[in-house]
Amino acid sequence: MPSSLSPELESRFIDLFGEAPQYLVRAPGRVNLIGEHTDYNDGYVFPCAIERSIWMAASPRSDGQVRAYALNFQKSSTFSLETIEKAQNPDESWSDYLRAIAAILQREGYPLIGLNIVTYGTVPIASGLSSSASMLVAGALLFASAAGVEIDLKRLALLAQRAEIEFVGVNVGIMDQFISALGRRDHALFIDTRTLDYEAVPLPSEGVQIVIADTNKKRGLVDSEYNTRRAECEQAVAILKSNLPSITALRDVTIAEFERYADTLPEVVRKRAKHVITENTRVLESVNALKSGDITRFGELMNASHESLKDDYAVSCAELDALAGASRSIEGVYGARMTGAGFGGCTVSLVADSAVEAFKAQVPALYRAATGLDTTIYTTKAEQGAERLR
């Protein structure tokens, strides 16, 4: 995909700025196969990077200004590296991610230079496939490249996370930035979000495909109940610590311990904790299932994850439930679940090769009958993480 896109991006860059770009970077979106809302609880996640990315081309400026143009929106935005604030014009809100990562890099002492930038993305916005994380990771790689500094990709992911928390204002976990930066082609990453240790686990090379279906119900993460869920998890830990003094996050609580002390938690908080604790167990079991080639079990765990997200964590919605149900009704679908923060966005399904065409033909009609909405379907392989292409 980069080779086919680069000439178009370069041509538009020349049209806008009268010169060829010196730098070109790419950072992918992601889909989380299982392990939802566990990352900010120090838990386990199992995502892969997808074949949809944010590309950025740039050339240096000598005046400390950043002049950026988003091809997707056909909008421009300019800001000074000397004083970085959020965009005042709503039409320029997309540039907040560039502003955010530039601000954080400078706070950390990296000497940035002004840039002309053109961005283009194929990651659907507000669909739960991490367009924001890929924008931040691509921006970090671009600013670092132009400044002539090397940043370890794990540290780059952490800086991108800080940018979203401190500047954009969303209290995100590390998963999205981590997989965008460190994804590996044809593999999913099993990530321990406490230690940031990770293992690349090969995905089946044949027989099954990853199919993403978009509810086309847009939701903004900042406006969702994401921060509320995080606070509820922290409340659960605070209460459970009276009986389990050594815990610091829900990741430390076993299922047996939860069952022993569940009655000490308010009902809503108990449900939130139950999801996180059981989801961590599902991730561990899913990784083992994949390593042993048991795709049927992996699919069962995906289905269980969705039910837990719907019933205990309450981050699904009628559209996600309808799409997951329609997906599971197709023979040859091993499992289907919502992916991402929820309240809209996408489902991810593991589908036998022989069933992919039936999925594409039947799921849209079933979904439309249930919701009146159209779904957009993407098949993907696991893609490489962030790359400096020039």
KAPETA-V745739 format. One record per residue. N is the residue number from 1. RES is the residue in one letter. PHI is phi in degrees with one decimal (* if undefined). PSI is psi in whole degrees, -180 to 180 (none if undefined). OMEGA is omega in whole degrees, 0 to 359 (999 if undefined). Layout:
n=[N N]
res=[RES RES]
phi=[PHI PHI]
psi=[PSI PSI]
omega=[OMEGA OMEGA]
//
This chain:
n=[1 2 3 4 5 6 7 8 9 10 11 12 13 14 15 16 17 18 19 20 21 22 23 24 25 26 27 28 29 30 31 32 33 34 35 36 37 38 39 40 41 42 43 44 45 46 47 48 49 50 51 52 53 54 55 56 57 58 59 60 61 62 63 64 65 66 67 68 69 70 71 72 73 74 75 76 77 78 79 80 81 82 83 84 85 86 87 88 89 90 91 92 93 94 95 96 97 98 99 100 101 102 103 104 105 106 107 108 109 110 111 112 113 114 115 116 117 118 119 120 121 122 123 124 125 126 127 128 129 130 131 132 133 134 135 136 137 138 139 140 141 142 143 144 145 146 147 148 149 150 151 152 153 154 155 156 157 158 159 160 161 162 163 164 165 166 167 168 169 170 171 172 173 174 175 176 177 178 179 180 181 182 183 184 185 186 187 188 189 190 191 192 193 194 195 196 197 198 199 200 201 202 203 204 205 206 207 208 209 210 211 212 213 214 215 216 217 218 219 220 221 222 223 224 225 226 227 228 229 230 231 232 233 234 235 236 237 238 239 240 241 242 243 244 245 246 247 248 249 250 251 252 253 254 255 256 257 258 259 260 261 262 263 264 265 266 267 268 269 270 271 272 273 274 275 276 277 278 279 280 281 282 283 284 285 286 287 288 289 290 291 292 293 294 295 296 297 298 299 300 301 302 303 304 305 306 307 308 309 310 311 312 313 314 315 316 317 318 319 320 321 322 323 324 325 326 327 328 329 330 331 332 333 334 335 336 337 338 339 340 341 342 343 344 345 346 347 348 349 350 351 352 353 354 355 356 357 358 359 360 361 362 363 364 365 366 367 368 369 370 371 372 373 374 375 376 377 378 379 380 381 382 383 384 385 386 387 388 389 390]
res=[M P S S L S P E L E S R F I D L F G E A P Q Y L V R A P G R V N L I G E H T D Y N D G Y V F P C A I E R S I W M A A S P R S D G Q V R A Y A L N F Q K S S T F S L E T I E K A Q N P D E S W S D Y L R A I A A I L Q R E G Y P L I G L N I V T Y G T V P I A S G L S S S A S M L V A G A L L F A S A A G V E I D L K R L A L L A Q R A E I E F V G V N V G I M D Q F I S A L G R R D H A L F I D T R T L D Y E A V P L P S E G V Q I V I A D T N K K R G L V D S E Y N T R R A E C E Q A V A I L K S N L P S I T A L R D V T I A E F E R Y A D T L P E V V R K R A K H V I T E N T R V L E S V N A L K S G D I T R F G E L M N A S H E S L K D D Y A V S C A E L D A L A G A S R S I E G V Y G A R M T G A G F G G C T V S L V A D S A V E A F K A Q V P A L Y R A A T G L D T T I Y T T K A E Q G A E R L R]
phi=[* -57.6 -66.0 -80.4 -87.3 -53.5 -60.3 -66.2 -63.9 -65.6 -61.8 -66.9 -62.1 -63.5 -58.9 -80.3 -117.6 72.4 -154.7 -81.5 -71.4 -89.6 -128.8 -143.6 -131.3 -142.5 -138.3 -85.5 -75.7 -147.2 -127.6 -94.3 -70.4 -167.1 107.9 -100.8 62.7 -100.6 -67.4 -85.2 -112.6 61.7 -97.7 -111.9 -137.4 -144.6 -95.2 -137.7 -74.3 -114.3 -83.6 -138.0 -141.5 -104.9 -108.5 -135.7 -115.4 -154.2 -135.9 -76.7 -122.0 -103.8 -108.2 74.0 -97.6 -113.0 -110.8 -118.6 -134.4 -100.5 -63.4 -61.0 -103.3 53.1 -130.1 -115.7 -153.8 -127.9 -147.3 -98.2 -68.3 -71.4 -138.0 -105.5 -130.8 -62.6 -62.8 -81.6 -89.6 -55.2 -65.6 -107.7 -62.4 -59.5 -76.5 -60.8 -72.8 -66.5 -61.6 -61.8 -71.4 -63.0 -62.9 -68.0 -59.6 -69.7 -60.6 -86.0 92.1 -80.4 -84.3 -82.2 -119.5 -65.0 -144.0 -92.8 -133.2 -122.5 -114.0 -148.3 -132.0 -114.5 -82.4 -58.1 -81.7 58.6 -114.6 80.0 -110.7 68.0 -62.7 -67.1 -64.5 -67.8 -64.5 -68.5 -67.5 -61.8 -61.9 -61.8 -65.7 -67.9 -61.2 -65.8 -61.3 -66.7 -83.3 74.7 -114.7 -100.2 -122.7 -52.5 -63.2 -66.8 -66.8 -59.6 -62.8 -65.3 -66.9 -64.7 -62.1 -59.2 -62.2 -71.3 -74.3 -82.1 -104.4 -73.6 99.0 -113.6 -83.0 -83.9 -80.8 -92.7 -57.0 -62.2 -67.0 -64.1 -72.5 -64.0 -80.2 -117.1 -54.9 -129.2 -57.0 67.5 -133.8 -101.1 -106.6 -85.2 -118.6 -91.0 -74.3 -80.0 -92.2 63.3 -70.4 -147.7 -135.1 -82.9 -109.3 -61.6 -86.3 -54.8 -78.8 -155.0 101.0 -138.1 -131.4 -89.6 -121.2 -106.8 -124.1 -94.8 -67.7 57.3 -103.8 -76.0 -144.5 -96.0 -60.3 -60.0 -89.3 -82.9 -94.7 -55.6 -64.8 -64.5 -62.3 -62.4 -64.3 -63.8 -66.0 -64.4 -65.2 -60.6 -62.1 -59.7 -73.8 -66.0 -61.1 -64.8 -105.5 -126.4 -63.0 -85.8 -78.4 -123.1 -156.2 -63.2 -57.9 -83.2 -97.4 -80.3 -62.0 -63.5 -65.7 -61.3 -61.6 -68.9 -114.5 -57.6 -68.1 -80.4 -101.0 -57.0 -55.5 -64.1 -64.0 -60.9 -63.6 -61.2 -64.3 -58.2 -59.6 -61.8 -67.6 -73.1 -66.2 -59.1 -64.5 -63.3 -62.0 -58.9 -68.6 -65.1 -61.3 -64.7 -63.4 -65.2 -62.3 -91.9 79.4 -91.6 -68.4 -60.4 -66.6 -56.9 -63.5 -61.4 -69.7 -60.8 -61.5 -64.2 -61.7 -62.7 -62.4 -67.5 -65.0 -76.1 -87.7 -97.4 -94.0 53.9 -118.3 -85.3 -157.5 -57.8 -67.8 -63.9 -64.2 -65.1 -71.4 -63.6 -64.7 -62.0 -64.1 -68.3 -74.2 -86.0 -63.3 103.7 -90.7 -75.8 -167.7 -148.1 -153.0 -66.2 -135.2 95.9 -68.6 106.0 60.9 127.4 90.5 -121.6 -108.5 -124.6 -128.8 -103.4 -126.5 -62.2 -49.7 -69.6 -105.5 -63.4 -66.2 -64.6 -59.2 -63.8 -81.3 -101.2 -61.5 -57.5 -69.0 -63.7 -67.4 -63.3 -63.0 -83.5 -126.3 80.0 -108.1 -96.8 -102.7 -111.1 -112.4 -125.8 -99.0 -147.0 -106.3 -72.1 -104.9 -70.0 -74.8 -55.5 -137.5 -92.6 -88.2 -150.6]
psi=[-41 -40 -33 -26 -34 -46 -39 -45 -41 -41 -44 -35 -45 -41 -40 -40 -3 17 162 147 144 -22 143 125 163 140 131 160 -174 159 135 118 -38 152 62 135 26 -21 -36 7 24 26 -155 144 163 70 170 152 150 170 40 134 170 128 144 132 147 157 154 152 156 2 8 11 148 117 112 147 128 112 -35 -38 -12 48 148 160 140 137 160 138 -16 -40 106 121 165 151 135 -29 123 -29 -16 12 -26 -28 -9 -27 -37 -44 -42 -49 -35 -42 -45 -42 -41 -36 -31 4 9 128 94 159 159 152 148 130 139 130 150 136 146 6 120 137 139 35 6 19 15 47 -35 -44 -41 -33 -43 -42 -43 -43 -42 -44 -37 -51 -40 -42 -46 -32 -7 28 145 128 124 137 -32 -43 -38 -41 -41 -38 -39 -39 -45 -39 -40 -35 -53 -31 -51 -36 23 126 68 157 -173 -13 -50 -47 -38 -47 -33 -37 -39 9 155 132 135 15 153 156 121 115 129 107 -10 -50 -17 18 146 158 129 118 122 136 156 132 -17 160 -32 156 153 123 125 133 128 128 -19 26 105 142 141 130 -41 -36 -4 -174 23 -51 -32 -44 -40 -43 -38 -38 -41 -35 -41 -44 -44 -40 -44 -25 -24 -28 -22 72 -18 -9 148 -11 165 -22 -27 -7 125 165 -40 -42 -40 -47 -33 -37 10 -35 -12 -9 142 153 -49 -45 -37 -43 -43 -45 -40 -44 -50 -44 -43 -31 -39 -41 -39 -39 -49 -43 -35 -42 -44 -38 -43 -43 -32 1 16 80 -32 -46 -40 -45 -40 -39 -35 -46 -43 -36 -44 -44 -38 -41 -33 -50 -40 -40 -17 47 5 -174 173 -38 -45 -42 -41 -40 -41 -41 -43 -40 -44 -21 -12 126 131 -4 118 -38 155 139 159 152 145 -168 -28 -166 29 -167 -140 162 158 136 148 117 134 143 -42 -14 -4 -43 -39 -39 -50 -32 -36 -36 -43 -40 -41 -42 -43 -39 -33 -31 -18 4 158 144 152 129 133 132 145 154 164 127 164 152 -163 141 141 106 -21 none]
omega=[179 184 181 183 187 180 179 180 180 180 179 178 179 178 185 190 174 178 178 178 176 186 177 180 179 173 186 164 182 168 179 183 175 181 187 180 175 190 179 173 179 187 186 178 184 182 166 174 184 183 174 192 165 174 175 174 184 169 186 171 183 187 179 178 170 177 186 178 179 181 182 183 186 180 178 177 180 175 180 176 182 179 184 177 175 178 179 181 179 178 181 184 177 182 180 180 173 179 184 184 176 180 182 179 180 176 180 174 178 184 183 175 176 183 159 186 167 178 173 182 173 175 180 183 176 180 180 178 170 173 181 180 181 176 181 181 177 179 179 180 180 181 179 180 182 180 179 180 177 176 175 187 177 177 179 178 179 177 177 176 178 181 181 180 191 185 182 175 177 187 189 169 188 191 189 180 183 182 177 181 193 180 181 183 178 179 163 179 170 187 169 189 175 184 188 167 180 180 175 183 182 172 180 183 178 175 181 177 173 181 180 178 184 177 188 168 186 174 177 184 182 185 181 180 181 183 177 180 180 179 179 178 178 177 179 179 182 180 183 181 179 176 181 190 184 184 174 179 180 177 184 186 176 178 180 179 178 181 181 188 184 184 178 185 170 189 182 180 178 179 180 180 180 180 185 184 179 180 176 178 179 179 181 180 180 179 178 179 180 180 181 177 182 182 178 179 177 179 178 180 174 180 180 178 180 181 179 178 180 190 185 183 174 176 174 178 184 182 179 180 180 182 177 179 178 180 183 182 181 178 182 174 182 181 179 181 170 177 183 188 179 181 187 181 193 165 173 181 172 193 175 180 185 184 186 181 177 177 181 184 190 185 180 181 178 181 179 179 183 190 186 181 174 175 173 186 177 166 183 166 176 186 175 178 188 182 170 186 176 999]
//
